[in-house]
Amino acid sequence: MSHTYQGSCLCNKVTFEVNGFSEEAANCYCTMCQKFHGAAFGTLVGVVGLTWHSGVEHLKHYTAPNGTIRTFCQECGSSLGFRVKNTPIEKIELAIATFNDDIPVIIDAQIYTRYRSNWCALQSDLSIFSEDRK
């Protein structure tokens, strides 16, 4: 029996579900994640079997100078996801805070930590990468 996981933006105009998740999920401290999420870091995860149930017309996309694409709801401004350059919307990494219930995702790393704000401490129990996982 398979399980699905539902999520939405703050105003609930954009709703979606997924069938599963990538095995890797990280807190990203890059300056774009900080600005996009309005927080010390963004936590995103790759998903499997993404279905948009409503609000696709409310999705807006911002392409950064490096080609990465940030997706958000035009109505409420919720940060929904991230894609690398030339990646289709079906391959979006979703912000884990947009899911409506608990999800089976374990944060296993902290990436781009060299951009971390001085007022935010790193978690000592997670792997630390100054840039990407490479």
N, CA, C and O atoms as a Tinker XYZ file with bonds, in Angstrom:
   536  protein
     1  N      0.842000   -1.178000    0.000000    73     2
     2  CA     0.000000    0.000000    0.000000    64     1     3
     3  C      0.893000    1.249000    0.000000    63     2     4     5
     4  O      1.749000    1.400000    0.871000    81     3
     5  N      0.697000    2.116000   -0.949000    73     3     6
     6  CA     1.516000    3.318000   -1.017000    64     5     7
     7  C      0.853000    4.456000   -0.261000    63     6     8     9
     8  O     -0.365000    4.500000   -0.089000    81     7
     9  N      1.689000    5.362000    0.179000    73     7    10
    10  CA     1.211000    6.514000    0.930000    64     9    11
    11  C      1.541000    7.771000    0.131000    63    10    12    13
    12  O      2.577000    7.834000   -0.530000    81    11
    13  N      0.674000    8.755000    0.190000    73    11    14
    14  CA     0.958000   10.034000   -0.444000    64    13    15
    15  C      1.042000   11.094000    0.634000    63    14    16    17
    16  O      0.499000   10.930000    1.726000    81    15
    17  N      1.719000   12.171000    0.322000    73    15    18
    18  CA     1.943000   13.264000    1.258000    64    17    19
    19  C      1.472000   14.551000    0.600000    63    18    20    21
    20  O      1.932000   14.902000   -0.486000    81    19
    21  N      0.556000   15.254000    1.257000    73    19    22
    22  CA    -0.006000   16.481000    0.714000    64    21    23
    23  C      0.709000   17.707000    1.278000    63    22    24    25
    24  O      1.247000   17.696000    2.385000    81    23
    25  N      0.687000   18.770000    0.459000    73    23    26
    26  CA     1.253000   20.030000    0.884000    64    25    27
    27  C      0.523000   21.174000    0.228000    63    26    28    29
    28  O     -0.304000   20.980000   -0.664000    81    27
    29  N      0.846000   22.387000    0.689000    73    27    30
    30  CA     0.202000   23.576000    0.138000    64    29    31
    31  C      1.003000   24.815000    0.487000    63    30    32    33
    32  O      1.934000   24.786000    1.291000    81    31
    33  N      0.604000   25.895000   -0.148000    73    31    34
    34  CA     1.149000   27.208000    0.212000    64    33    35
    35  C      0.347000   27.737000    1.410000    63    34    36    37
    36  O     -0.582000   27.078000    1.876000    81    35
    37  N      0.701000   28.899000    1.895000    73    35    38
    38  CA     0.038000   29.491000    3.055000    64    37    39
    39  C     -1.438000   29.776000    2.815000    63    38    40    41
    40  O     -2.256000   29.532000    3.702000    81    39
    41  N     -1.799000   30.284000    1.645000    73    39    42
    42  CA    -3.199000   30.628000    1.366000    64    41    43
    43  C     -4.006000   29.430000    0.860000    63    42    44    45
    44  O     -5.216000   29.530000    0.657000    81    43
    45  N     -3.329000   28.302000    0.659000    73    43    46
    46  CA    -3.961000   27.055000    0.231000    64    45    47
    47  C     -4.481000   27.085000   -1.207000    63    46    48    49
    48  O     -5.249000   26.207000   -1.599000    81    47
    49  N     -4.073000   28.078000   -1.994000    73    47    50
    50  CA    -4.475000   28.099000   -3.409000    64    49    51
    51  C     -3.646000   27.126000   -4.222000    63    50    52    53
    52  O     -4.131000   26.574000   -5.209000    81    51
    53  N     -2.391000   26.906000   -3.816000    73    51    54
    54  CA    -1.533000   25.923000   -4.468000    64    53    55
    55  C     -1.511000   24.683000   -3.582000    63    54    56    57
    56  O     -1.092000   24.747000   -2.426000    81    55
    57  N     -1.966000   23.549000   -4.128000    73    55    58
    58  CA    -1.931000   22.293000   -3.384000    64    57    59
    59  C     -1.287000   21.222000   -4.250000    63    58    60    61
    60  O     -1.366000   21.262000   -5.478000    81    59
    61  N     -0.656000   20.276000   -3.598000    73    59    62
    62  CA     0.066000   19.224000   -4.318000    64    61    63
    63  C      0.156000   17.983000   -3.443000    63    62    64    65
    64  O     -0.147000   18.005000   -2.250000    81    63
    65  N      0.587000   16.895000   -4.084000    73    63    66
    66  CA     0.913000   15.687000   -3.333000    64    65    67
    67  C      2.087000   15.004000   -3.987000    63    66    68    69
    68  O      2.342000   15.187000   -5.177000    81    67
    69  N      2.804000   14.213000   -3.206000    73    67    70
    70  CA     3.940000   13.443000   -3.708000    64    69    71
    71  C      3.808000   12.009000   -3.206000    63    70    72    73
    72  O      3.108000   11.728000   -2.233000    81    71
    73  N      4.503000   11.112000   -3.901000    73    71    74
    74  CA     4.504000    9.702000   -3.512000    64    73    75
    75  C      5.700000    9.321000   -2.660000    63    74    76    77
    76  O      5.681000    8.293000   -1.983000    81    75
    77  N      6.743000   10.143000   -2.689000    73    75    78
    78  CA     7.944000    9.814000   -1.935000    64    77    79
    79  C      8.968000   10.923000   -1.997000    63    78    80    81
    80  O      8.731000   11.991000   -2.561000    81    79
    81  N     10.133000   10.635000   -1.391000    73    79    82
    82  CA    11.159000   11.649000   -1.212000    64    81    83
    83  C     12.550000   11.112000   -1.530000    63    82    84    85
    84  O     12.798000    9.908000   -1.467000    81    83
    85  N     13.440000   12.017000   -1.869000    73    83    86
    86  CA    14.851000   11.693000   -2.056000    64    85    87
    87  C     15.415000   11.232000   -0.711000    63    86    88    89
    88  O     14.886000   11.578000    0.345000    81    87
    89  N     16.494000   10.450000   -0.762000    73    87    90
    90  CA    17.120000    9.987000    0.475000    64    89    91
    91  C     17.969000   11.074000    1.125000    63    90    92    93
    92  O     18.310000   10.966000    2.303000    81    91
    93  N     18.316000   12.121000    0.372000    73    91    94
    94  CA    19.133000   13.203000    0.914000    64    93    95
    95  C     18.303000   14.466000    1.072000    63    94    96    97
    96  O     17.562000   14.857000    0.170000    81    95
    97  N     18.436000   15.091000    2.221000    73    95    98
    98  CA    17.790000   16.381000    2.471000    64    97    99
    99  C     18.730000   17.200000    3.344000    63    98   100   101
   100  O     19.298000   16.695000    4.313000    81    99
   101  N     18.885000   18.463000    2.990000    73    99   102
   102  CA    19.848000   19.291000    3.698000    64   101   103
   103  C     19.283000   20.665000    4.040000    63   102   104   105
   104  O     18.383000   21.177000    3.374000    81   103
   105  N     19.833000   21.234000    5.083000    73   103   106
   106  CA    19.595000   22.641000    5.380000    64   105   107
   107  C     20.603000   23.416000    4.540000    63   106   108   109
   108  O     21.810000   23.200000    4.650000    81   107
   109  N     20.101000   24.321000    3.700000    73   107   110
   110  CA    20.972000   25.089000    2.812000    64   109   111
   111  C     21.119000   26.514000    3.339000    63   110   112   113
   112  O     20.131000   27.224000    3.530000    81   111
   113  N     22.356000   26.917000    3.570000    73   111   114
   114  CA    22.658000   28.230000    4.129000    64   113   115
   115  C     23.088000   29.239000    3.074000    63   114   116   117
   116  O     23.595000   30.303000    3.429000    81   115
   117  N     22.904000   28.940000    1.783000    73   115   118
   118  CA    23.311000   29.905000    0.760000    64   117   119
   119  C     22.490000   31.189000    0.915000    63   118   120   121
   120  O     21.388000   31.170000    1.463000    81   119
   121  N     23.031000   32.275000    0.438000    73   119   122
   122  CA    22.346000   33.561000    0.618000    64   121   123
   123  C     21.015000   33.606000   -0.129000    63   122   124   125
   124  O     20.087000   34.287000    0.307000    81   123
   125  N     20.911000   32.887000   -1.253000    73   123   126
   126  CA    19.620000   32.871000   -1.962000    64   125   127
   127  C     18.551000   32.154000   -1.139000    63   126   128   129
   128  O     17.411000   32.618000   -1.086000    81   127
   129  N     18.888000   31.039000   -0.498000    73   127   130
   130  CA    17.909000   30.355000    0.361000    64   129   131
   131  C     17.528000   31.249000    1.544000    63   130   132   133
   132  O     16.364000   31.300000    1.941000    81   131
   133  N     18.507000   31.946000    2.099000    73   131   134
   134  CA    18.198000   32.844000    3.212000    64   133   135
   135  C     17.187000   33.909000    2.787000    63   134   136   137
   136  O     16.203000   34.152000    3.485000    81   135
   137  N     17.431000   34.529000    1.659000    73   135   138
   138  CA    16.527000   35.581000    1.178000    64   137   139
   139  C     15.174000   35.012000    0.753000    63   138   140   141
   140  O     14.133000   35.594000    1.059000    81   139
   141  N     15.184000   33.876000    0.048000    73   139   142
   142  CA    13.956000   33.280000   -0.467000    64   141   143
   143  C     13.023000   32.834000    0.660000    63   142   144   145
   144  O     11.808000   33.016000    0.581000    81   143
   145  N     13.602000   32.252000    1.703000    73   143   146
   146  CA    12.795000   31.738000    2.807000    64   145   147
   147  C     12.651000   32.743000    3.955000    63   146   148   149
   148  O     11.843000   32.539000    4.861000    81   147
   149  N     13.426000   33.812000    3.917000    73   147   150
   150  CA    13.377000   34.777000    5.011000    64   149   151
   151  C     13.802000   34.149000    6.326000    63   150   152   153
   152  O     13.239000   34.443000    7.380000    81   151
   153  N     14.798000   33.284000    6.254000    73   151   154
   154  CA    15.228000   32.521000    7.425000    64   153   155
   155  C     16.726000   32.251000    7.340000    63   154   156   157
   156  O     17.368000   32.582000    6.344000    81   155
   157  N     17.275000   31.652000    8.385000    73   155   158
   158  CA    18.700000   31.360000    8.433000    64   157   159
   159  C     19.121000   30.359000    7.367000    63   158   160   161
   160  O     20.262000   30.383000    6.906000    81   159
   161  N     18.201000   29.475000    6.973000    73   159   162
   162  CA    18.487000   28.487000    5.945000    64   161   163
   163  C     17.173000   27.995000    5.351000    63   162   164   165
   164  O     16.101000   28.200000    5.921000    81   163
   165  N     17.274000   27.353000    4.213000    73   163   166
   166  CA    16.123000   26.708000    3.595000    64   165   167
   167  C     16.318000   25.206000    3.667000    63   166   168   169
   168  O     17.441000   24.719000    3.544000    81   167
   169  N     15.243000   24.473000    3.862000    73   167   170
   170  CA    15.327000   23.023000    3.889000    64   169   171
   171  C     14.420000   22.482000    2.794000    63   170   172   173
   172  O     13.197000   22.601000    2.860000    81   171
   173  N     15.041000   21.889000    1.794000    73   171   174
   174  CA    14.315000   21.385000    0.630000    64   173   175
   175  C     14.637000   19.908000    0.428000    63   174   176   177
   176  O     15.677000   19.412000    0.861000    81   175
   177  N     13.712000   19.219000   -0.245000    73   175   178
   178  CA    13.924000   17.810000   -0.507000    64   177   179
   179  C     13.386000   17.466000   -1.901000    63   178   180   181
   180  O     12.344000   17.969000   -2.320000    81   179
   181  N     14.109000   16.609000   -2.599000    73   179   182
   182  CA    13.627000   16.098000   -3.872000    64   181   183
   183  C     12.424000   15.203000   -3.629000    63   182   184   185
   184  O     12.330000   14.540000   -2.596000    81   183
   185  N     11.509000   15.186000   -4.581000    73   183   186
   186  CA    10.279000   14.418000   -4.406000    64   185   187
   187  C     10.067000   13.455000   -5.575000    63   186   188   189
   188  O     10.648000   13.613000   -6.649000    81   187
   189  N      9.224000   12.461000   -5.336000    73   187   190
   190  CA     8.865000   11.463000   -6.340000    64   189   191
   191  C      7.364000   11.528000   -6.567000    63   190   192   193
   192  O      6.591000   11.619000   -5.613000    81   191
   193  N      6.951000   11.482000   -7.818000    73   191   194
   194  CA     5.525000   11.423000   -8.141000    64   193   195
   195  C      4.756000   12.668000   -7.765000    63   194   196   197
   196  O      3.688000   12.580000   -7.159000    81   195
   197  N      5.278000   13.819000   -8.112000    73   195   198
   198  CA     4.618000   15.090000   -7.792000    64   197   199
   199  C      3.379000   15.294000   -8.656000    63   198   200   201
   200  O      3.430000   15.144000   -9.876000    81   199
   201  N      2.267000   15.638000   -8.012000    73   199   202
   202  CA     1.032000   16.003000   -8.702000    64   201   203
   203  C      0.560000   17.335000   -8.134000    63   202   204   205
   204  O      0.382000   17.475000   -6.924000    81   203
   205  N      0.358000   18.308000   -9.012000    73   203   206
   206  CA    -0.212000   19.588000   -8.597000    64   205   207
   207  C     -1.733000   19.432000   -8.629000    63   206   208   209
   208  O     -2.292000   19.135000   -9.685000    81   207
   209  N     -2.405000   19.625000   -7.510000    73   207   210
   210  CA    -3.861000   19.474000   -7.460000    64   209   211
   211  C     -4.592000   20.771000   -7.776000    63   210   212   213
   212  O     -5.652000   20.756000   -8.401000    81   211
   213  N     -4.029000   21.881000   -7.347000    73   211   214
   214  CA    -4.665000   23.166000   -7.646000    64   213   215
   215  C     -3.618000   24.263000   -7.617000    63   214   216   217
   216  O     -2.549000   24.118000   -7.022000    81   215
   217  N     -3.953000   25.368000   -8.276000    73   215   218
   218  CA    -3.147000   26.572000   -8.174000    64   217   219
   219  C     -1.943000   26.682000   -9.072000    63   218   220   221
   220  O     -1.121000   27.578000   -8.880000    81   219
   221  N     -1.806000   25.805000  -10.045000    73   219   222
   222  CA    -0.648000   25.916000  -10.952000    64   221   223
   223  C     -0.595000   27.316000  -11.557000    63   222   224   225
   224  O      0.487000   27.853000  -11.795000    81   223
   225  N     -1.759000   27.901000  -11.804000    73   223   226
   226  CA    -1.793000   29.258000  -12.368000    64   225   227
   227  C     -1.293000   30.315000  -11.387000    63   226   228   229
   228  O     -1.023000   31.447000  -11.787000    81   227
   229  N     -1.165000   29.959000  -10.106000    73   227   230
   230  CA    -0.659000   30.892000   -9.096000    64   229   231
   231  C      0.846000   30.757000   -8.880000    63   230   232   233
   232  O      1.438000   31.544000   -8.142000    81   231
   233  N      1.470000   29.760000   -9.519000    73   231   234
   234  CA     2.911000   29.579000   -9.379000    64   233   235
   235  C      3.655000   30.654000  -10.167000    63   234   236   237
   236  O      3.339000   30.928000  -11.325000    81   235
   237  N      4.628000   31.243000   -9.528000    73   235   238
   238  CA     5.524000   32.192000  -10.185000    64   237   239
   239  C      6.946000   31.694000   -9.980000    63   238   240   241
   240  O      7.237000   30.998000   -9.007000    81   239
   241  N      7.820000   32.053000  -10.894000    73   239   242
   242  CA     9.181000   31.557000  -10.878000    64   241   243
   243  C     10.158000   32.721000  -10.990000    63   242   244   245
   244  O      9.970000   33.632000  -11.795000    81   243
   245  N     11.181000   32.676000  -10.189000    73   243   246
   246  CA    12.254000   33.663000  -10.253000    64   245   247
   247  C     13.534000   32.929000  -10.655000    63   246   248   249
   248  O     13.952000   31.980000   -9.992000    81   247
   249  N     14.143000   33.377000  -11.743000    73   247   250
   250  CA    15.412000   32.795000  -12.180000    64   249   251
   251  C     16.535000   33.714000  -11.726000    63   250   252   253
   252  O     16.609000   34.875000  -12.127000    81   251
   253  N     17.401000   33.179000  -10.891000    73   251   254
   254  CA    18.532000   33.929000  -10.350000    64   253   255
   255  C     19.626000   34.075000  -11.409000    63   254   256   257
   256  O     19.609000   33.361000  -12.412000    81   255
   257  N     20.573000   34.986000  -11.202000    73   255   258
   258  CA    21.655000   35.165000  -12.167000    64   257   259
   259  C     22.433000   33.878000  -12.474000    63   258   260   261
   260  O     22.970000   33.734000  -13.572000    81   259
   261  N     22.499000   32.945000  -11.523000    73   259   262
   262  CA    23.223000   31.690000  -11.769000    64   261   263
   263  C     22.348000   30.637000  -12.461000    63   262   264   265
   264  O     22.802000   29.516000  -12.692000    81   263
   265  N     21.106000   30.986000  -12.791000    73   263   266
   266  CA    20.217000   30.082000  -13.510000    64   265   267
   267  C     19.308000   29.232000  -12.647000    63   266   268   269
   268  O     18.405000   28.576000  -13.166000    81   267
   269  N     19.525000   29.227000  -11.332000    73   267   270
   270  CA    18.631000   28.456000  -10.468000    64   269   271
   271  C     17.258000   29.121000  -10.448000    63   270   272   273
   272  O     17.135000   30.335000  -10.611000    81   271
   273  N     16.239000   28.306000  -10.245000    73   271   274
   274  CA    14.861000   28.795000  -10.318000    64   273   275
   275  C     14.164000   28.577000   -8.982000    63   274   276   277
   276  O     14.148000   27.465000   -8.454000    81   275
   277  N     13.595000   29.638000   -8.443000    73   275   278
   278  CA    12.835000   29.584000   -7.192000    64   277   279
   279  C     11.364000   29.727000   -7.544000    63   278   280   281
   280  O     10.994000   30.602000   -8.327000    81   279
   281  N     10.529000   28.881000   -6.977000    73   279   282
   282  CA     9.100000   28.888000   -7.266000    64   281   283
   283  C      8.340000   29.283000   -6.009000    63   282   284   285
   284  O      8.649000   28.829000   -4.907000    81   283
   285  N      7.338000   30.141000   -6.197000    73   283   286
   286  CA     6.558000   30.635000   -5.065000    64   285   287
   287  C      5.123000   30.887000   -5.488000    63   286   288   289
   288  O      4.820000   30.929000   -6.680000    81   287
   289  N      4.236000   31.056000   -4.511000    73   287   290
   290  CA     2.836000   31.369000   -4.780000    64   289   291
   291  C      2.703000   32.879000   -4.964000    63   290   292   293
   292  O      3.142000   33.652000   -4.112000    81   291
   293  N      2.103000   33.294000   -6.062000    73   291   294
   294  CA     1.948000   34.734000   -6.321000    64   293   295
   295  C      0.929000   35.378000   -5.395000    63   294   296   297
   296  O      0.942000   36.598000   -5.229000    81   295
   297  N      0.047000   34.595000   -4.789000    73   295   298
   298  CA    -0.987000   35.145000   -3.903000    64   297   299
   299  C     -0.458000   35.433000   -2.505000    63   298   300   301
   300  O     -0.618000   36.543000   -1.998000    81   299
   301  N      0.173000   34.440000   -1.877000    73   299   302
   302  CA     0.595000   34.598000   -0.483000    64   301   303
   303  C      2.109000   34.727000   -0.324000    63   302   304   305
   304  O      2.594000   35.065000    0.756000    81   303
   305  N      2.854000   34.460000   -1.392000    73   303   306
   306  CA     4.308000   34.588000   -1.349000    64   305   307
   307  C      5.034000   33.395000   -0.771000    63   306   308   309
   308  O      6.252000   33.447000   -0.604000    81   307
   309  N      4.328000   32.321000   -0.460000    73   307   310
   310  CA     4.991000   31.141000    0.110000    64   309   311
   311  C      6.106000   30.637000   -0.798000    63   310   312   313
   312  O      5.928000   30.483000   -2.006000    81   311
   313  N      7.254000   30.384000   -0.187000    73   311   314
   314  CA     8.382000   29.779000   -0.889000    64   313   315
   315  C      8.093000   28.298000   -1.044000    63   314   316   317
   316  O      7.976000   27.578000   -0.051000    81   315
   317  N      7.976000   27.837000   -2.283000    73   315   318
   318  CA     7.589000   26.440000   -2.504000    64   317   319
   319  C      8.738000   25.535000   -2.916000    63   318   320   321
   320  O      8.803000   24.388000   -2.473000    81   319
   321  N      9.644000   26.025000   -3.752000    73   319   322
   322  CA    10.682000   25.117000   -4.181000    64   321   323
   323  C     11.811000   25.728000   -4.969000    63   322   324   325
   324  O     11.860000   26.934000   -5.209000    81   323
   325  N     12.715000   24.856000   -5.363000    73   323   326
   326  CA    13.979000   25.218000   -5.996000    64   325   327
   327  C     14.276000   24.224000   -7.113000    63   326   328   329
   328  O     14.003000   23.031000   -6.989000    81   327
   329  N     14.835000   24.733000   -8.198000    73   327   330
   330  CA    15.319000   23.884000   -9.287000    64   329   331
   331  C     16.661000   24.398000   -9.768000    63   330   332   333
   332  O     16.914000   25.603000   -9.760000    81   331
   333  N     17.515000   23.486000  -10.185000    73   331   334
   334  CA    18.760000   23.914000  -10.816000    64   333   335
   335  C     18.462000   24.331000  -12.251000    63   334   336   337
   336  O     17.398000   24.027000  -12.792000    81   335
   337  N     19.394000   25.014000  -12.844000    73   335   338
   338  CA    19.248000   25.534000  -14.202000    64   337   339
   339  C     18.809000   24.436000  -15.171000    63   338   340   341
   340  O     19.325000   23.319000  -15.131000    81   339
   341  N     17.859000   24.763000  -16.035000    73   339   342
   342  CA    17.349000   23.879000  -17.087000    64   341   343
   343  C     16.657000   22.619000  -16.569000    63   342   344   345
   344  O     16.595000   21.616000  -17.279000    81   343
   345  N     16.143000   22.656000  -15.356000    73   343   346
   346  CA    15.430000   21.514000  -14.796000    64   345   347
   347  C     13.930000   21.774000  -14.890000    63   346   348   349
   348  O     13.475000   22.862000  -14.536000    81   347
   349  N     13.154000   20.802000  -15.359000    73   347   350
   350  CA    11.702000   21.004000  -15.470000    64   349   351
   351  C     11.023000   21.057000  -14.101000    63   350   352   353
   352  O     11.561000   20.569000  -13.108000    81   351
   353  N      9.848000   21.648000  -14.068000    73   351   354
   354  CA     9.088000   21.806000  -12.822000    64   353   355
   355  C      8.834000   20.464000  -12.142000    63   354   356   357
   356  O      8.716000   20.416000  -10.918000    81   355
   357  N      8.747000   19.386000  -12.894000    73   355   358
   358  CA     8.505000   18.060000  -12.317000    64   357   359
   359  C      9.657000   17.598000  -11.425000    63   358   360   361
   360  O      9.482000   16.698000  -10.604000    81   359
   361  N     10.817000   18.202000  -11.579000    73   359   362
   362  CA    12.003000   17.821000  -10.803000    64   361   363
   363  C     12.303000   18.824000   -9.686000    63   362   364   365
   364  O     13.428000   18.879000   -9.187000    81   363
   365  N     11.320000   19.602000   -9.299000    73   363   366
   366  CA    11.496000   20.610000   -8.257000    64   365   367
   367  C     11.837000   19.961000   -6.919000    63   366   368   369
   368  O     11.343000   18.878000   -6.604000    81   367
   369  N     12.666000   20.612000   -6.152000    73   367   370
   370  CA    12.881000   20.238000   -4.757000    64   369   371
   371  C     11.933000   21.115000   -3.960000    63   370   372   373
   372  O     11.964000   22.339000   -4.087000    81   371
   373  N     11.094000   20.504000   -3.141000    73   371   374
   374  CA    10.091000   21.264000   -2.394000    64   373   375
   375  C     10.579000   21.618000   -0.995000    63   374   376   377
   376  O     11.320000   20.863000   -0.366000    81   375
   377  N     10.146000   22.781000   -0.523000    73   375   378
   378  CA    10.437000   23.195000    0.846000    64   377   379
   379  C      9.670000   22.263000    1.784000    63   378   380   381
   380  O      8.453000   22.124000    1.661000    81   379
   381  N     10.374000   21.625000    2.720000    73   379   382
   382  CA     9.695000   20.622000    3.548000    64   381   383
   383  C      8.625000   21.227000    4.453000    63   382   384   385
   384  O      7.701000   20.528000    4.869000    81   383
   385  N      8.739000   22.499000    4.757000    73   383   386
   386  CA     7.733000   23.139000    5.616000    64   385   387
   387  C      6.394000   23.326000    4.916000    63   386   388   389
   388  O      5.415000   23.694000    5.565000    81   387
   389  N      6.325000   23.085000    3.614000    73   387   390
   390  CA     5.062000   23.233000    2.894000    64   389   391
   391  C      4.180000   21.991000    2.998000    63   390   392   393
   392  O      3.026000   22.021000    2.570000    81   391
   393  N      4.696000   20.908000    3.555000    73   391   394
   394  CA     3.879000   19.704000    3.711000    64   393   395
   395  C      2.940000   19.858000    4.893000    63   394   396   397
   396  O      3.294000   20.447000    5.914000    81   395
   397  N      1.745000   19.325000    4.742000    73   395   398
   398  CA     0.702000   19.513000    5.746000    64   397   399
   399  C      0.839000   18.613000    6.963000    63   398   400   401
   400  O      0.346000   18.951000    8.039000    81   399
   401  N      1.491000   17.492000    6.812000    73   399   402
   402  CA     1.641000   16.540000    7.909000    64   401   403
   403  C      3.103000   16.121000    8.018000    63   402   404   405
   404  O      3.943000   16.547000    7.224000    81   403
   405  N      3.394000   15.293000    8.999000    73   403   406
   406  CA     4.744000   14.764000    9.148000    64   405   407
   407  C      5.134000   13.983000    7.890000    63   406   408   409
   408  O      4.309000   13.296000    7.288000    81   407
   409  N      6.390000   14.103000    7.512000    73   407   410
   410  CA     6.896000   13.386000    6.345000    64   409   411
   411  C      8.113000   12.564000    6.767000    63   410   412   413
   412  O      8.812000   12.934000    7.711000    81   411
   413  N      8.373000   11.448000    6.073000    73   411   414
   414  CA     9.491000   10.575000    6.447000    64   413   415
   415  C     10.823000   11.065000    5.868000    63   414   416   417
   416  O     11.459000   10.367000    5.078000    81   415
   417  N     11.228000   12.249000    6.263000    73   415   418
   418  CA    12.466000   12.846000    5.772000    64   417   419
   419  C     13.366000   13.142000    6.960000    63   418   420   421
   420  O     12.931000   13.699000    7.968000    81   419
   421  N     14.620000   12.760000    6.824000    73   419   422
   422  CA    15.608000   13.050000    7.861000    64   421   423
   423  C     16.654000   13.974000    7.251000    63   422   424   425
   424  O     17.258000   13.652000    6.228000    81   423
   425  N     16.860000   15.112000    7.880000    73   423   426
   426  CA    17.886000   16.048000    7.416000    64   425   427
   427  C     19.236000   15.427000    7.745000    63   426   428   429
   428  O     19.515000   15.096000    8.897000    81   427
   429  N     20.077000   15.272000    6.714000    73   427   430
   430  CA    21.349000   14.591000    6.930000    64   429   431
   431  C     22.577000   15.477000    6.739000    63   430   432   433
   432  O     23.700000   15.026000    6.965000    81   431
   433  N     22.383000   16.734000    6.327000    73   431   434
   434  CA    23.549000   17.582000    6.076000    64   433   435
   435  C     23.178000   19.058000    6.137000    63   434   436   437
   436  O     22.011000   19.448000    6.104000    81   435
   437  N     24.243000   19.857000    6.228000    73   435   438
   438  CA    24.141000   21.309000    6.153000    64   437   439
   439  C     25.068000   21.727000    5.023000    63   438   440   441
   440  O     26.263000   21.433000    5.051000    81   439
   441  N     24.513000   22.417000    4.024000    73   439   442
   442  CA    25.306000   22.759000    2.841000    64   441   443
   443  C     25.433000   24.281000    2.696000    63   442   444   445
   444  O     24.638000   25.048000    3.239000    81   443
   445  N     26.452000   24.682000    1.951000    73   443   446
   446  CA    26.769000   26.102000    1.721000    64   445   447
   447  C     26.910000   26.860000    3.031000    63   446   448   449
   448  O     26.474000   28.004000    3.156000    81   447
   449  N     27.529000   26.201000    4.005000    73   447   450
   450  CA    27.652000   26.799000    5.340000    64   449   451
   451  C     28.606000   27.991000    5.378000    63   450   452   453
   452  O     28.571000   28.769000    6.331000    81   451
   453  N     29.442000   28.149000    4.383000    73   451   454
   454  CA    30.345000   29.313000    4.382000    64   453   455
   455  C     29.564000   30.624000    4.274000    63   454   456   457
   456  O     30.109000   31.694000    4.543000    81   455
   457  N     28.277000   30.544000    3.878000    73   455   458
   458  CA    27.426000   31.727000    3.756000    64   457   459
   459  C     26.511000   31.920000    4.974000    63   458   460   461
   460  O     25.681000   32.829000    4.996000    81   459
   461  N     26.667000   31.079000    5.961000    73   459   462
   462  CA    25.834000   31.105000    7.153000    64   461   463
   463  C     25.919000   32.465000    7.841000    63   462   464   465
   464  O     26.987000   33.070000    7.926000    81   463
   465  N     24.782000   32.927000    8.325000    73   463   466
   466  CA    24.744000   34.174000    9.093000    64   465   467
   467  C     25.447000   33.964000   10.437000    63   466   468   469
   468  O     25.359000   32.887000   11.028000    81   467
   469  N     26.130000   34.980000   10.906000    73   467   470
   470  CA    26.892000   34.851000   12.149000    64   469   471
   471  C     26.026000   34.580000   13.375000    63   470   472   473
   472  O     26.530000   34.090000   14.386000    81   471
   473  N     24.753000   34.885000   13.307000    73   471   474
   474  CA    23.857000   34.686000   14.446000    64   473   475
   475  C     23.189000   33.317000   14.468000    63   474   476   477
   476  O     22.368000   33.035000   15.341000    81   475
   477  N     23.542000   32.467000   13.507000    73   475   478
   478  CA    22.930000   31.137000   13.414000    64   477   479
   479  C     23.982000   30.055000   13.637000    63   478   480   481
   480  O     24.952000   29.964000   12.885000    81   479
   481  N     23.789000   29.243000   14.663000    73   479   482
   482  CA    24.721000   28.154000   14.955000    64   481   483
   483  C     24.406000   26.930000   14.101000    63   482   484   485
   484  O     23.245000   26.636000   13.817000    81   483
   485  N     25.450000   26.230000   13.700000    73   483   486
   486  CA    25.278000   24.980000   12.970000    64   485   487
   487  C     24.926000   23.865000   13.944000    63   486   488   489
   488  O     25.216000   23.957000   15.137000    81   487
   489  N     24.301000   22.814000   13.432000    73   487   490
   490  CA    23.959000   21.658000   14.247000    64   489   491
   491  C     25.145000   20.697000   14.244000    63   490   492   493
   492  O     25.582000   20.256000   13.180000    81   491
   493  N     25.659000   20.375000   15.402000    73   491   494
   494  CA    26.859000   19.543000   15.496000    64   493   495
   495  C     26.610000   18.090000   15.104000    63   494   496   497
   496  O     27.567000   17.364000   14.835000    81   495
   497  N     25.370000   17.649000   15.063000    73   495   498
   498  CA    25.062000   16.252000   14.747000    64   497   499
   499  C     24.846000   16.005000   13.252000    63   498   500   501
   500  O     24.534000   14.880000   12.861000    81   499
   501  N     25.003000   17.021000   12.415000    73   499   502
   502  CA    24.812000   16.874000   10.971000    64   501   503
   503  C     26.116000   17.136000   10.232000    63   502   504   505
   504  O     26.938000   17.938000   10.675000    81   503
   505  N     26.304000   16.457000    9.107000    73   503   506
   506  CA    27.473000   16.702000    8.265000    64   505   507
   507  C     27.463000   18.153000    7.796000    63   506   508   509
   508  O     26.408000   18.725000    7.521000    81   507
   509  N     28.652000   18.732000    7.709000    73   507   510
   510  CA    28.790000   20.139000    7.335000    64   509   511
   511  C     29.623000   20.243000    6.063000    63   510   512   513
   512  O     30.716000   19.683000    5.978000    81   511
   513  N     29.095000   20.966000    5.073000    73   511   514
   514  CA    29.785000   21.204000    3.805000    64   513   515
   515  C     29.830000   22.713000    3.560000    63   514   516   517
   516  O     28.795000   23.378000    3.604000    81   515
   517  N     31.016000   23.251000    3.304000    73   515   518
   518  CA    31.123000   24.698000    3.086000    64   517   519
   519  C     30.449000   25.111000    1.779000    63   518   520   521
   520  O     30.004000   26.250000    1.638000    81   519
   521  N     30.377000   24.189000    0.833000    73   519   522
   522  CA    29.660000   24.419000   -0.427000    64   521   523
   523  C     28.647000   23.264000   -0.570000    63   522   524   525
   524  O     27.985000   22.903000    0.403000    81   523
   525  N     28.526000   22.690000   -1.768000    73   523   526
   526  CA    27.626000   21.560000   -1.987000    64   525   527
   527  C     28.221000   20.299000   -1.355000    63   526   528   529
   528  O     29.310000   20.354000   -0.783000    81   527
   529  N     27.539000   19.195000   -1.449000    73   527   530
   530  CA    27.971000   17.925000   -0.843000    64   529   531
   531  C     29.238000   17.349000   -1.459000    63   530   532   533
   532  O     29.796000   16.389000   -0.928000    81   531
   533  N     29.692000   17.901000   -2.539000    73   531   534
   534  CA    30.844000   17.341000   -3.264000    64   533   535
   535  C     32.128000   17.495000   -2.507000    63   534   536
   536  O     33.181000   17.074000   -2.985000    81   535
